[in-house]
Amino acid sequence: MAVLKESGIPIGRMMLIPKDGSLSKEDLIIEANGQYQLMEKPDCFVIKNAECCRSILVKVTTKDA
């Protein structure tokens, strides 16, 4: 497992994870202490804080090959 990004996401904000090679949504492991939305764009993944009243902590890793 490789850690791609670990950060806090304030209310209404997003975290961008750049795509490397053939990385897909299924390859990501997301640990969060709140609700989030995961969206896939052509050049990156977007993790949006879906909590209405607080920031969340998010850690994104990849699955083992």
Helices and strands as residue ranges (DSSP letters): E 3-9, E 14-18, G 25-27, E 28-32, E 36-40, E 44-49, E 56-62
